[in-house]
């Protein structure tokens, strides 16, 4: 079993920064790569970024250059540093991925960016 718990969301003004965390427990090492997704009100969930166990990263075009995904394997924690936030970044952010043959996702953390 894998448990994922996101935190760090909140309300921030445009241009500000937030760092999201995703604490993993259980067989979280089986999830590779780890992803961040987000879902804005009335929109479909969209992929934001991924990181492999080897540290390779990839980003959606809309966040490239502003967001940084990282992981601390010793702490079993995934991070998403978000800079230069825009109102269109407002969404619920989820961490997760495929592990042991099935998807695992956290409950999400709300990020609201005011203009």
Buried (B, 14 or more C-beta within 10 A) or exposed (E): EBEBBBEBBEEBEEEBEBEBBBBBEBEBEBBBBBBBBBBBEEEEBEEBBBBEEEEEBEBBEEBEEBBBBBBEEEEBBBBBBBBEBBEEBBBBBBBBBBBEEEEBBBEBBEBBBEE
